[in-house]
Amino acid sequence: MSVQDSPKTSSGWEGYEKIALRTALIYAVISTIPFTPEFYTQDFDAGFNVNSYFFRWFDAISQNKPWFFASQEGKNYTGWFITVLVCAVAGFLWNILDKNRKDYEKLHYWFYVAARYGIALRMSWFAWAKVFPVQMPFPTISQLNTNLGDFTPGKLYWLTTGVSPFFEVFAGVFELLATILLLSRRTTTAGALMMIAILVPIWFVNIGYDAGVELTSLHILSLSLLLLVRDSKKFYQILIEHKAVALTYVPEIKFHSDWKNKTRLVLKYGFILIFIVYRGFGYGNLYANGKSFKLPLDDGLADVSGFYDVSEFKINNQIIPYSAGDTLRWQNVIFEKFNSISVKIDKPFQVNTKNSVRTTEFYGSIGRYYYGYKADTVKQIFTLFNRADTASKLVLHYDRPDEKHFVLSGINERADSVYVVLTKIDKKYPLAQKRK
């Protein structure tokens, strides 16, 4: 007897379909709702509050990573498979305990809700961060002066995407459209198809470039595919057999209590207001003020950004001439428009591959040391904090005899006295020129 001819149960669902449905529902819920205590104890304002952008925790919810996302730099496939297996076991046990259930359409509705809003929760973040290109910014001056071979493949992909804001915005518009379509039951199928078309290349790009969101993209792709599984046979009939077939319509659930129906609507439109409308406004405001995710928010000294050659360098009052491969002498210094200074030194580096809040400057590359700074313009003192190791600090006195020169003096991390003369060089960058 074929599957087509096999008798249906009284509920209209096969036994394996019941287990699969429960498994999918459990997976959609546990991978969206934060269950780890660390999520609720984090500093939700850390690094994100800027220009009255409130409720950082909305972003934190969208970026919540289940344990199998965060470990192994986002590539813990073993953890992902274990999670799916645990969900399957839980779905099997649930099926045994709830074997007398007759109405599986209601259960399917709740899966439909959990999967759609789970996707929208995450993709609204990625979409708006591309529509207003604040996720992958244009390369900084320091990055423009880093050798190509000193970048990891993932970092290089992020930079090349940032080089083309038009492409980034184009991708964001399609991600946003697919996200919005998922928020309506009538357009969910179209939204899920669009999401799959978007996420398949994103997943492969992350595999090929090791770009950091490999398992995240697979997870959202999986939820999108699950939304279409019930109509998989009908898609075959439409696309291959060219038959006229109606896709499954998921009706709106109606509660007996009026307050429950009103609560459902309040939650739906509240979600849209917060994660679509308000988030778009917030990211637009962020972009309009020249800020970006993962780059420092504080402005640097006015009119000093640029490339500076180290024309004189002394350690303990001893002049150190320029020599390629010297592990002590600074070769050049860059002041960014935000409060960062980077120093080129020819010494061994340990590449940092942790792509988290405010690490875009230094993760995924070597060759430069990055310092955040606070400037006391009255006493003319720079207090420098190593971006990768905030416990490392330098205090340098600075003098600016003219617009082209800086003179720095003080004590370095090894307690040696340093004296540095910087000369600003007016460098032109084809990437920046072409962008204009």
NUTORSE-893878 format. One record per residue (C-alpha): y negated, z negated, x; residue in one letter. Coordinates in Angstrom, 3 decimals, padded with zeros to 6 digits. Layout:
<rec y="Y" z="Z" x="X" r="A"/>
...
//
This chain:
<rec y="000.000" z="000.000" x="000.000" r="M"/>
<rec y="-003.387" z="000.930" x="001.404" r="S"/>
<rec y="-006.350" z="-001.432" x="001.590" r="V"/>
<rec y="-007.935" z="000.607" x="-001.184" r="Q"/>
<rec y="-005.020" z="-000.025" x="-003.480" r="D"/>
<rec y="-004.479" z="-003.693" x="-002.656" r="S"/>
<rec y="-005.145" z="-005.978" x="-005.587" r="P"/>
<rec y="-008.318" z="-008.049" x="-005.521" r="K"/>
<rec y="-008.336" z="-011.765" x="-006.070" r="T"/>
<rec y="-009.826" z="-013.207" x="-009.235" r="S"/>
<rec y="-013.182" z="-013.546" x="-007.499" r="S"/>
<rec y="-013.147" z="-009.888" x="-006.399" r="G"/>
<rec y="-013.064" z="-010.893" x="-002.720" r="W"/>
<rec y="-010.098" z="-010.615" x="-000.379" r="E"/>
<rec y="-009.006" z="-013.725" x="001.501" r="G"/>
<rec y="-010.195" z="-012.409" x="004.871" r="Y"/>
<rec y="-013.537" z="-011.426" x="003.311" r="E"/>
<rec y="-014.068" z="-014.987" x="002.109" r="K"/>
<rec y="-013.421" z="-016.388" x="005.579" r="I"/>
<rec y="-015.630" z="-013.714" x="007.216" r="A"/>
<rec y="-018.460" z="-014.441" x="004.784" r="L"/>
<rec y="-018.347" z="-018.171" x="005.447" r="R"/>
<rec y="-018.138" z="-017.567" x="009.198" r="T"/>
<rec y="-021.188" z="-015.279" x="009.103" r="A"/>
<rec y="-023.170" z="-017.771" x="007.027" r="L"/>
<rec y="-022.395" z="-020.657" x="009.403" r="I"/>
<rec y="-023.313" z="-018.522" x="012.424" r="Y"/>
<rec y="-026.604" z="-017.370" x="010.874" r="A"/>
<rec y="-027.602" z="-020.966" x="010.096" r="V"/>
<rec y="-026.613" z="-022.750" x="013.329" r="I"/>
<rec y="-028.159" z="-020.056" x="015.535" r="S"/>
<rec y="-031.506" z="-020.297" x="013.728" r="T"/>
<rec y="-032.088" z="-023.990" x="012.983" r="I"/>
<rec y="-032.762" z="-026.061" x="016.146" r="P"/>
<rec y="-030.072" z="-028.731" x="016.488" r="F"/>
<rec y="-030.675" z="-029.934" x="020.047" r="T"/>
<rec y="-032.767" z="-033.137" x="020.470" r="P"/>
<rec y="-034.676" z="-031.521" x="023.362" r="E"/>
<rec y="-036.328" z="-029.106" x="020.940" r="F"/>
<rec y="-037.959" z="-031.892" x="018.960" r="Y"/>
<rec y="-039.051" z="-033.903" x="022.025" r="T"/>
<rec y="-040.772" z="-031.017" x="023.835" r="Q"/>
<rec y="-044.530" z="-030.761" x="024.266" r="D"/>
<rec y="-045.275" z="-028.136" x="021.618" r="F"/>
<rec y="-048.811" z="-027.615" x="022.898" r="D"/>
<rec y="-047.771" z="-027.011" x="026.515" r="A"/>
<rec y="-049.360" z="-023.864" x="027.851" r="G"/>
<rec y="-050.035" z="-022.188" x="024.522" r="F"/>
<rec y="-053.083" z="-023.736" x="022.864" r="N"/>
<rec y="-055.973" z="-021.374" x="023.454" r="V"/>
<rec y="-058.950" z="-020.329" x="021.368" r="N"/>
<rec y="-058.028" z="-022.680" x="018.512" r="S"/>
<rec y="-054.508" z="-021.248" x="018.248" r="Y"/>
<rec y="-052.843" z="-024.149" x="016.451" r="F"/>
<rec y="-049.287" z="-024.934" x="015.452" r="F"/>
<rec y="-047.612" z="-023.963" x="018.686" r="R"/>
<rec y="-044.383" z="-025.225" x="017.141" r="W"/>
<rec y="-044.212" z="-022.104" x="014.964" r="F"/>
<rec y="-043.764" z="-020.115" x="018.161" r="D"/>
<rec y="-041.329" z="-022.696" x="019.488" r="A"/>
<rec y="-039.153" z="-022.252" x="016.385" r="I"/>
<rec y="-039.102" z="-018.475" x="016.826" r="S"/>
<rec y="-038.217" z="-018.855" x="020.500" r="Q"/>
<rec y="-035.651" z="-021.589" x="019.909" r="N"/>
<rec y="-032.606" z="-020.801" x="022.004" r="K"/>
<rec y="-029.180" z="-022.121" x="021.071" r="P"/>
<rec y="-027.339" z="-023.572" x="024.043" r="W"/>
<rec y="-025.454" z="-020.333" x="024.713" r="F"/>
<rec y="-028.808" z="-018.451" x="024.998" r="F"/>
<rec y="-030.477" z="-020.749" x="027.490" r="A"/>
<rec y="-027.624" z="-021.241" x="029.969" r="S"/>
<rec y="-026.674" z="-018.728" x="032.676" r="Q"/>
<rec y="-030.118" z="-017.086" x="032.454" r="E"/>
<rec y="-029.487" z="-015.802" x="028.933" r="G"/>
<rec y="-026.152" z="-014.147" x="029.722" r="K"/>
<rec y="-023.655" z="-016.795" x="028.653" r="N"/>
<rec y="-021.283" z="-014.475" x="026.793" r="Y"/>
<rec y="-018.514" z="-017.050" x="027.101" r="T"/>
<rec y="-020.681" z="-019.540" x="025.230" r="G"/>
<rec y="-021.517" z="-016.919" x="022.610" r="W"/>
<rec y="-017.831" z="-016.086" x="022.015" r="F"/>
<rec y="-016.957" z="-019.781" x="021.843" r="I"/>
<rec y="-019.712" z="-020.271" x="019.254" r="T"/>
<rec y="-018.414" z="-017.351" x="017.167" r="V"/>
<rec y="-014.874" z="-018.736" x="017.456" r="L"/>
<rec y="-016.005" z="-022.199" x="016.352" r="V"/>
<rec y="-017.817" z="-020.626" x="013.388" r="C"/>
<rec y="-014.642" z="-018.717" x="012.495" r="A"/>
<rec y="-012.552" z="-021.903" x="012.603" r="V"/>
<rec y="-015.174" z="-023.701" x="010.494" r="A"/>
<rec y="-015.181" z="-020.767" x="008.065" r="G"/>
<rec y="-011.384" z="-020.937" x="007.789" r="F"/>
<rec y="-011.407" z="-024.676" x="007.111" r="L"/>
<rec y="-014.243" z="-024.281" x="004.611" r="W"/>
<rec y="-012.213" z="-021.629" x="002.821" r="N"/>
<rec y="-009.305" z="-024.053" x="002.469" r="I"/>
<rec y="-011.485" z="-026.888" x="001.211" r="L"/>
<rec y="-013.377" z="-024.612" x="-001.187" r="D"/>
<rec y="-010.415" z="-022.492" x="-002.306" r="K"/>
<rec y="-011.228" z="-022.809" x="-006.009" r="N"/>
<rec y="-014.638" z="-021.136" x="-005.734" r="R"/>
<rec y="-015.034" z="-018.139" x="-008.044" r="K"/>
<rec y="-018.638" z="-017.046" x="-007.423" r="D"/>
<rec y="-018.829" z="-015.466" x="-003.961" r="Y"/>
<rec y="-021.858" z="-013.386" x="-004.821" r="E"/>
<rec y="-024.010" z="-016.517" x="-004.648" r="K"/>
<rec y="-022.506" z="-017.398" x="-001.261" r="L"/>
<rec y="-023.226" z="-013.862" x="-000.082" r="H"/>
<rec y="-026.806" z="-014.227" x="-001.302" r="Y"/>
<rec y="-027.295" z="-017.303" x="000.905" r="W"/>
<rec y="-025.876" z="-015.461" x="003.898" r="F"/>
<rec y="-028.227" z="-012.589" x="003.072" r="Y"/>
<rec y="-031.171" z="-014.997" x="003.100" r="V"/>
<rec y="-030.114" z="-016.814" x="006.290" r="A"/>
<rec y="-029.511" z="-013.589" x="008.250" r="A"/>
<rec y="-032.691" z="-011.800" x="007.091" r="R"/>
<rec y="-035.001" z="-014.703" x="007.766" r="Y"/>
<rec y="-033.206" z="-015.579" x="010.999" r="G"/>
<rec y="-033.931" z="-012.057" x="012.278" r="I"/>
<rec y="-037.503" z="-012.078" x="010.964" r="A"/>
<rec y="-038.174" z="-015.465" x="012.539" r="L"/>
<rec y="-037.460" z="-014.136" x="016.021" r="R"/>
<rec y="-038.514" z="-010.503" x="015.688" r="M"/>
<rec y="-041.930" z="-011.347" x="014.215" r="S"/>
<rec y="-042.695" z="-013.046" x="017.542" r="W"/>
<rec y="-041.561" z="-010.059" x="019.631" r="F"/>
<rec y="-043.239" z="-007.566" x="017.295" r="A"/>
<rec y="-046.719" z="-009.133" x="017.167" r="W"/>
<rec y="-046.592" z="-009.833" x="020.912" r="A"/>
<rec y="-046.267" z="-006.063" x="021.409" r="K"/>
<rec y="-048.597" z="-004.886" x="018.644" r="V"/>
<rec y="-051.215" z="-006.933" x="020.494" r="F"/>
<rec y="-049.780" z="-006.432" x="024.001" r="P"/>
<rec y="-049.697" z="-010.028" x="025.199" r="V"/>
<rec y="-045.969" z="-010.266" x="025.944" r="Q"/>
<rec y="-045.874" z="-007.831" x="028.876" r="M"/>
<rec y="-049.396" z="-007.671" x="030.335" r="P"/>
<rec y="-050.771" z="-005.104" x="032.740" r="F"/>
<rec y="-049.800" z="-006.028" x="036.341" r="P"/>
<rec y="-052.033" z="-008.577" x="038.023" r="T"/>
<rec y="-053.872" z="-007.769" x="041.264" r="I"/>
<rec y="-051.237" z="-009.753" x="043.145" r="S"/>
<rec y="-048.449" z="-007.716" x="041.593" r="Q"/>
<rec y="-050.262" z="-004.483" x="042.436" r="L"/>
<rec y="-050.181" z="-005.657" x="046.064" r="N"/>
<rec y="-046.487" z="-006.603" x="046.091" r="T"/>
<rec y="-043.993" z="-004.164" x="047.610" r="N"/>
<rec y="-041.789" z="-002.361" x="045.098" r="L"/>
<rec y="-038.674" z="-003.627" x="046.837" r="G"/>
<rec y="-039.850" z="-007.222" x="046.454" r="D"/>
<rec y="-039.346" z="-007.147" x="042.661" r="F"/>
<rec y="-036.133" z="-007.788" x="040.791" r="T"/>
<rec y="-035.066" z="-005.005" x="038.376" r="P"/>
<rec y="-035.929" z="-007.164" x="035.358" r="G"/>
<rec y="-039.402" z="-007.947" x="036.634" r="K"/>
<rec y="-039.971" z="-004.281" x="037.446" r="L"/>
<rec y="-039.045" z="-003.299" x="033.890" r="Y"/>
<rec y="-041.509" z="-005.806" x="032.428" r="W"/>
<rec y="-044.278" z="-004.544" x="034.707" r="L"/>
<rec y="-043.650" z="-000.866" x="033.984" r="T"/>
<rec y="-043.756" z="-001.626" x="030.252" r="T"/>
<rec y="-047.017" z="-003.511" x="030.765" r="G"/>
<rec y="-048.451" z="-000.507" x="032.590" r="V"/>
<rec y="-048.313" z="001.456" x="029.327" r="S"/>
<rec y="-049.950" z="-000.597" x="026.553" r="P"/>
<rec y="-049.675" z="002.421" x="024.234" r="F"/>
<rec y="-045.881" z="002.409" x="024.485" r="F"/>
<rec y="-045.784" z="-001.375" x="024.070" r="E"/>
<rec y="-047.915" z="-001.186" x="020.911" r="V"/>
<rec y="-045.810" z="001.720" x="019.581" r="F"/>
<rec y="-042.620" z="-000.336" x="020.022" r="A"/>
<rec y="-044.273" z="-003.363" x="018.426" r="G"/>
<rec y="-045.351" z="-001.421" x="015.330" r="V"/>
<rec y="-041.768" z="-000.299" x="014.682" r="F"/>
<rec y="-040.402" z="-003.801" x="015.292" r="E"/>
<rec y="-042.979" z="-005.204" x="012.882" r="L"/>
<rec y="-042.194" z="-002.589" x="010.219" r="L"/>
<rec y="-038.459" z="-003.330" x="010.448" r="A"/>
<rec y="-039.187" z="-007.058" x="010.217" r="T"/>
<rec y="-041.328" z="-006.637" x="007.100" r="I"/>
<rec y="-038.676" z="-004.455" x="005.439" r="L"/>
<rec y="-036.113" z="-007.222" x="005.952" r="L"/>
<rec y="-038.217" z="-009.628" x="003.924" r="L"/>
<rec y="-037.500" z="-007.752" x="000.695" r="S"/>
<rec y="-033.979" z="-007.476" x="-000.685" r="R"/>
<rec y="-034.634" z="-003.936" x="-001.909" r="R"/>
<rec y="-035.617" z="-002.704" x="001.569" r="T"/>
<rec y="-033.249" z="-004.844" x="003.634" r="T"/>
<rec y="-030.822" z="-001.984" x="004.304" r="T"/>
<rec y="-033.638" z="000.210" x="005.669" r="A"/>
<rec y="-034.937" z="-002.700" x="007.740" r="G"/>
<rec y="-031.493" z="-003.505" x="009.158" r="A"/>
<rec y="-030.907" z="000.161" x="010.091" r="L"/>
<rec y="-034.280" z="000.288" x="011.841" r="M"/>
<rec y="-033.561" z="-003.001" x="013.592" r="M"/>
<rec y="-030.246" z="-001.672" x="014.909" r="I"/>
<rec y="-031.938" z="001.491" x="016.190" r="A"/>
<rec y="-034.485" z="-000.725" x="017.982" r="I"/>
<rec y="-032.118" z="-003.355" x="019.341" r="L"/>
<rec y="-029.311" z="-001.190" x="020.729" r="V"/>
<rec y="-031.535" z="000.310" x="023.480" r="P"/>
<rec y="-033.191" z="-003.091" x="024.037" r="I"/>
<rec y="-029.782" z="-004.681" x="024.588" r="W"/>
<rec y="-028.747" z="-001.951" x="027.038" r="F"/>
<rec y="-032.082" z="-002.120" x="028.833" r="V"/>
<rec y="-031.549" z="-005.848" x="029.318" r="N"/>
<rec y="-028.033" z="-005.235" x="030.626" r="I"/>
<rec y="-029.197" z="-002.481" x="032.984" r="G"/>
<rec y="-032.330" z="-004.216" x="034.271" r="Y"/>
<rec y="-031.220" z="-007.840" x="033.864" r="D"/>
<rec y="-034.471" z="-008.316" x="031.962" r="A"/>
<rec y="-033.835" z="-011.803" x="030.595" r="G"/>
<rec y="-033.212" z="-011.470" x="026.852" r="V"/>
<rec y="-029.782" z="-009.859" x="026.947" r="E"/>
<rec y="-027.973" z="-012.324" x="024.696" r="L"/>
<rec y="-031.011" z="-012.815" x="022.470" r="T"/>
<rec y="-031.112" z="-009.092" x="021.677" r="S"/>
<rec y="-027.344" z="-009.017" x="021.107" r="L"/>
<rec y="-027.635" z="-011.969" x="018.730" r="H"/>
<rec y="-030.343" z="-010.314" x="016.582" r="I"/>
<rec y="-028.397" z="-007.041" x="016.715" r="L"/>
<rec y="-025.282" z="-008.877" x="015.489" r="S"/>
<rec y="-027.119" z="-010.354" x="012.495" r="L"/>
<rec y="-028.521" z="-006.906" x="011.656" r="S"/>
<rec y="-025.036" z="-005.373" x="011.738" r="L"/>
<rec y="-023.645" z="-008.195" x="009.591" r="L"/>
<rec y="-026.179" z="-007.329" x="006.898" r="L"/>
<rec y="-024.606" z="-003.858" x="006.647" r="L"/>
<rec y="-020.921" z="-004.755" x="006.938" r="V"/>
<rec y="-020.347" z="-004.986" x="003.203" r="R"/>
<rec y="-021.518" z="-001.373" x="002.782" r="D"/>
<rec y="-019.725" z="000.007" x="005.853" r="S"/>
<rec y="-017.236" z="002.011" x="003.762" r="K"/>
<rec y="-020.073" z="003.383" x="001.629" r="K"/>
<rec y="-021.987" z="004.496" x="004.724" r="F"/>
<rec y="-018.888" z="006.427" x="005.788" r="Y"/>
<rec y="-018.725" z="008.072" x="002.360" r="Q"/>
<rec y="-022.418" z="008.980" x="002.490" r="I"/>
<rec y="-022.654" z="010.144" x="006.095" r="L"/>
<rec y="-019.199" z="011.663" x="006.683" r="I"/>
<rec y="-017.819" z="012.579" x="003.266" r="E"/>
<rec y="-021.271" z="013.456" x="001.849" r="H"/>
<rec y="-020.601" z="011.637" x="-001.388" r="K"/>
<rec y="-023.221" z="010.193" x="-003.700" r="A"/>
<rec y="-022.598" z="006.455" x="-003.481" r="V"/>
<rec y="-024.808" z="003.543" x="-004.528" r="A"/>
<rec y="-025.226" z="000.830" x="-001.915" r="L"/>
<rec y="-024.673" z="-002.797" x="-002.858" r="T"/>
<rec y="-027.611" z="-004.429" x="-004.569" r="Y"/>
<rec y="-028.043" z="-008.145" x="-003.958" r="V"/>
<rec y="-029.674" z="-009.623" x="-007.061" r="P"/>
<rec y="-032.245" z="-012.375" x="-006.969" r="E"/>
<rec y="-030.780" z="-015.815" x="-007.460" r="I"/>
<rec y="-031.991" z="-017.744" x="-010.467" r="K"/>
<rec y="-031.805" z="-021.530" x="-010.666" r="F"/>
<rec y="-031.530" z="-023.454" x="-013.899" r="H"/>
<rec y="-034.431" z="-025.689" x="-012.872" r="S"/>
<rec y="-037.862" z="-024.087" x="-012.938" r="D"/>
<rec y="-039.093" z="-026.187" x="-009.993" r="W"/>
<rec y="-036.315" z="-024.774" x="-007.803" r="K"/>
<rec y="-037.364" z="-021.212" x="-008.619" r="N"/>
<rec y="-040.970" z="-022.041" x="-007.796" r="K"/>
<rec y="-039.934" z="-023.774" x="-004.568" r="T"/>
<rec y="-038.009" z="-020.675" x="-003.497" r="R"/>
<rec y="-041.099" z="-018.522" x="-003.995" r="L"/>
<rec y="-043.324" z="-021.017" x="-002.166" r="V"/>
<rec y="-040.917" z="-021.019" x="000.806" r="L"/>
<rec y="-040.719" z="-017.219" x="000.861" r="K"/>
<rec y="-044.439" z="-016.556" x="000.719" r="Y"/>
<rec y="-045.134" z="-019.521" x="002.990" r="G"/>
<rec y="-042.847" z="-017.925" x="005.588" r="F"/>
<rec y="-044.672" z="-014.600" x="005.262" r="I"/>
<rec y="-048.065" z="-016.278" x="005.468" r="L"/>
<rec y="-047.199" z="-018.295" x="008.579" r="I"/>
<rec y="-044.910" z="-016.025" x="010.596" r="F"/>
<rec y="-046.343" z="-012.638" x="009.648" r="I"/>
<rec y="-049.984" z="-013.009" x="008.580" r="V"/>
<rec y="-051.097" z="-016.088" x="010.522" r="Y"/>
<rec y="-049.068" z="-015.153" x="013.590" r="R"/>
<rec y="-050.619" z="-011.675" x="013.642" r="G"/>
<rec y="-054.088" z="-013.187" x="013.372" r="F"/>
<rec y="-053.352" z="-015.666" x="016.159" r="G"/>
<rec y="-051.977" z="-013.055" x="018.568" r="Y"/>
<rec y="-054.823" z="-010.702" x="017.782" r="G"/>
<rec y="-057.251" z="-013.485" x="018.617" r="N"/>
<rec y="-055.363" z="-014.197" x="021.840" r="L"/>
<rec y="-055.559" z="-010.543" x="022.887" r="Y"/>
<rec y="-059.217" z="-010.190" x="021.895" r="A"/>
<rec y="-060.056" z="-013.040" x="024.257" r="N"/>
<rec y="-058.310" z="-011.330" x="027.175" r="G"/>
<rec y="-055.387" z="-013.764" x="027.313" r="K"/>
<rec y="-051.671" z="-013.170" x="027.563" r="S"/>
<rec y="-048.369" z="-014.979" x="027.269" r="F"/>
<rec y="-046.973" z="-016.377" x="030.517" r="K"/>
<rec y="-050.150" z="-015.864" x="032.520" r="L"/>
<rec y="-052.526" z="-018.797" x="033.125" r="P"/>
<rec y="-055.097" z="-019.366" x="030.431" r="L"/>
<rec y="-057.892" z="-020.932" x="032.467" r="D"/>
<rec y="-060.584" z="-018.643" x="033.854" r="D"/>
<rec y="-061.152" z="-018.467" x="037.589" r="G"/>
<rec y="-064.428" z="-018.571" x="039.471" r="L"/>
<rec y="-066.834" z="-015.924" x="038.260" r="A"/>
<rec y="-067.194" z="-012.691" x="040.271" r="D"/>
<rec y="-064.615" z="-013.541" x="042.946" r="V"/>
<rec y="-061.473" z="-011.754" x="041.736" r="S"/>
<rec y="-060.104" z="-009.147" x="044.116" r="G"/>
<rec y="-058.261" z="-008.456" x="047.357" r="F"/>
<rec y="-059.340" z="-010.326" x="050.523" r="Y"/>
<rec y="-058.195" z="-009.515" x="054.038" r="D"/>
<rec y="-057.635" z="-012.502" x="056.342" r="V"/>
<rec y="-059.949" z="-011.528" x="059.186" r="S"/>
<rec y="-059.608" z="-014.849" x="061.045" r="E"/>
<rec y="-056.922" z="-017.521" x="060.854" r="F"/>
<rec y="-056.642" z="-020.783" x="062.769" r="K"/>
<rec y="-054.081" z="-023.573" x="062.727" r="I"/>
<rec y="-055.078" z="-026.803" x="064.470" r="N"/>
<rec y="-058.090" z="-024.935" x="065.887" r="N"/>
<rec y="-055.832" z="-022.330" x="067.512" r="Q"/>
<rec y="-056.495" z="-018.695" x="066.578" r="I"/>
<rec y="-053.381" z="-016.955" x="065.236" r="I"/>
<rec y="-053.749" z="-013.173" x="065.633" r="P"/>
<rec y="-052.270" z="-010.839" x="063.046" r="Y"/>
<rec y="-048.652" z="-010.002" x="063.739" r="S"/>
<rec y="-046.180" z="-008.434" x="061.322" r="A"/>
<rec y="-043.404" z="-010.870" x="060.627" r="G"/>
<rec y="-045.446" z="-013.967" x="061.506" r="D"/>
<rec y="-044.201" z="-016.761" x="059.242" r="T"/>
<rec y="-047.359" z="-018.905" x="059.565" r="L"/>
<rec y="-050.338" z="-016.580" x="059.413" r="R"/>
<rec y="-051.812" z="-015.558" x="056.101" r="W"/>
<rec y="-052.110" z="-011.769" x="055.858" r="Q"/>
<rec y="-054.236" z="-011.431" x="052.744" r="N"/>
<rec y="-055.394" z="-013.492" x="049.810" r="V"/>
<rec y="-055.962" z="-012.444" x="046.198" r="I"/>
<rec y="-058.169" z="-014.159" x="043.654" r="F"/>
<rec y="-057.163" z="-013.314" x="040.091" r="E"/>
<rec y="-059.592" z="-013.300" x="037.163" r="K"/>
<rec y="-057.777" z="-016.414" x="035.936" r="F"/>
<rec y="-057.425" z="-019.527" x="038.092" r="N"/>
<rec y="-054.779" z="-018.233" x="040.493" r="S"/>
<rec y="-054.817" z="-017.496" x="044.204" r="I"/>
<rec y="-051.911" z="-015.709" x="045.852" r="S"/>
<rec y="-051.256" z="-015.605" x="049.587" r="V"/>
<rec y="-049.215" z="-012.980" x="051.434" r="K"/>
<rec y="-047.033" z="-014.519" x="054.160" r="I"/>
<rec y="-044.103" z="-012.921" x="056.009" r="D"/>
<rec y="-041.569" z="-015.696" x="055.609" r="K"/>
<rec y="-038.206" z="-016.082" x="053.846" r="P"/>
<rec y="-038.484" z="-016.512" x="050.093" r="F"/>
<rec y="-036.098" z="-017.813" x="047.474" r="Q"/>
<rec y="-036.485" z="-015.520" x="044.491" r="V"/>
<rec y="-037.272" z="-017.324" x="041.241" r="N"/>
<rec y="-035.628" z="-015.708" x="038.213" r="T"/>
<rec y="-036.642" z="-018.243" x="035.552" r="K"/>
<rec y="-038.832" z="-016.374" x="033.079" r="N"/>
<rec y="-040.498" z="-019.114" x="031.054" r="S"/>
<rec y="-043.975" z="-020.175" x="029.955" r="V"/>
<rec y="-046.676" z="-019.143" x="032.450" r="R"/>
<rec y="-044.265" z="-017.905" x="035.156" r="T"/>
<rec y="-044.942" z="-014.160" x="034.944" r="T"/>
<rec y="-046.966" z="-014.266" x="038.166" r="E"/>
<rec y="-044.235" z="-015.437" x="040.481" r="F"/>
<rec y="-040.837" z="-015.100" x="038.818" r="Y"/>
<rec y="-038.709" z="-012.122" x="039.826" r="G"/>
<rec y="-040.577" z="-011.297" x="043.036" r="S"/>
<rec y="-041.025" z="-012.457" x="046.627" r="I"/>
<rec y="-043.621" z="-012.037" x="049.379" r="G"/>
<rec y="-046.488" z="-014.086" x="047.972" r="R"/>
<rec y="-047.228" z="-017.738" x="047.355" r="Y"/>
<rec y="-049.008" z="-018.469" x="044.098" r="Y"/>
<rec y="-051.447" z="-021.333" x="043.646" r="Y"/>
<rec y="-053.307" z="-022.491" x="040.610" r="G"/>
<rec y="-056.655" z="-023.941" x="041.507" r="Y"/>
<rec y="-059.434" z="-026.195" x="040.311" r="K"/>
<rec y="-062.833" z="-025.570" x="041.844" r="A"/>
<rec y="-065.464" z="-028.237" x="042.330" r="D"/>
<rec y="-068.497" z="-025.950" x="042.602" r="T"/>
<rec y="-070.810" z="-028.834" x="043.514" r="V"/>
<rec y="-068.786" z="-030.157" x="046.462" r="K"/>
<rec y="-067.325" z="-026.661" x="047.053" r="Q"/>
<rec y="-063.730" z="-027.826" x="047.104" r="I"/>
<rec y="-060.597" z="-025.977" x="046.004" r="F"/>
<rec y="-057.655" z="-028.077" x="044.891" r="T"/>
<rec y="-054.626" z="-025.773" x="045.017" r="L"/>
<rec y="-051.333" z="-026.432" x="043.229" r="F"/>
<rec y="-048.276" z="-024.380" x="044.083" r="N"/>
<rec y="-047.338" z="-022.587" x="040.843" r="R"/>
<rec y="-043.602" z="-022.788" x="041.579" r="A"/>
<rec y="-043.705" z="-026.327" x="042.985" r="D"/>
<rec y="-046.498" z="-028.295" x="041.328" r="T"/>
<rec y="-045.839" z="-031.288" x="043.613" r="A"/>
<rec y="-047.156" z="-029.208" x="046.536" r="S"/>
<rec y="-050.942" z="-029.482" x="046.800" r="K"/>
<rec y="-053.671" z="-028.306" x="049.176" r="L"/>
<rec y="-057.294" z="-029.426" x="049.261" r="V"/>
<rec y="-059.585" z="-026.882" x="050.946" r="L"/>
<rec y="-063.316" z="-026.837" x="051.403" r="H"/>
<rec y="-064.820" z="-023.433" x="050.746" r="Y"/>
<rec y="-068.032" z="-021.736" x="051.771" r="D"/>
<rec y="-069.225" z="-018.416" x="050.447" r="R"/>
<rec y="-071.896" z="-017.049" x="052.795" r="P"/>
<rec y="-072.124" z="-013.811" x="050.792" r="D"/>
<rec y="-070.350" z="-011.895" x="048.033" r="E"/>
<rec y="-067.873" z="-010.355" x="050.482" r="K"/>
<rec y="-066.715" z="-013.440" x="052.369" r="H"/>
<rec y="-064.996" z="-016.774" x="051.844" r="F"/>
<rec y="-064.465" z="-019.411" x="054.508" r="V"/>
<rec y="-061.702" z="-021.928" x="053.758" r="L"/>
<rec y="-060.944" z="-025.057" x="055.781" r="S"/>
<rec y="-058.794" z="-028.110" x="055.248" r="G"/>
<rec y="-055.248" z="-029.426" x="055.541" r="I"/>
<rec y="-052.121" z="-027.472" x="054.556" r="N"/>
<rec y="-048.787" z="-028.749" x="053.197" r="E"/>
<rec y="-047.528" z="-029.534" x="056.704" r="R"/>
<rec y="-050.602" z="-031.664" x="057.459" r="A"/>
<rec y="-051.974" z="-029.035" x="059.874" r="D"/>
<rec y="-055.658" z="-028.193" x="059.852" r="S"/>
<rec y="-056.361" z="-024.637" x="058.730" r="V"/>
<rec y="-059.409" z="-022.424" x="058.991" r="Y"/>
<rec y="-059.429" z="-019.062" x="057.205" r="V"/>
<rec y="-062.078" z="-016.344" x="056.965" r="V"/>
<rec y="-061.595" z="-013.946" x="054.060" r="L"/>
<rec y="-063.238" z="-010.524" x="053.769" r="T"/>
<rec y="-063.199" z="-008.789" x="050.404" r="K"/>
<rec y="-061.831" z="-005.234" x="050.409" r="I"/>
<rec y="-062.713" z="-002.875" x="047.575" r="D"/>
<rec y="-059.241" z="-001.511" x="046.854" r="K"/>
<rec y="-058.551" z="001.152" x="044.254" r="K"/>
<rec y="-055.263" z="001.208" x="042.316" r="Y"/>
<rec y="-054.072" z="004.492" x="040.769" r="P"/>
<rec y="-052.272" z="002.560" x="038.010" r="L"/>
<rec y="-055.504" z="000.844" x="036.995" r="A"/>
<rec y="-057.607" z="003.991" x="037.425" r="Q"/>
<rec y="-055.247" z="006.085" x="035.299" r="K"/>
<rec y="-055.253" z="003.348" x="032.646" r="R"/>
<rec y="-059.014" z="003.754" x="032.208" r="K"/>
//
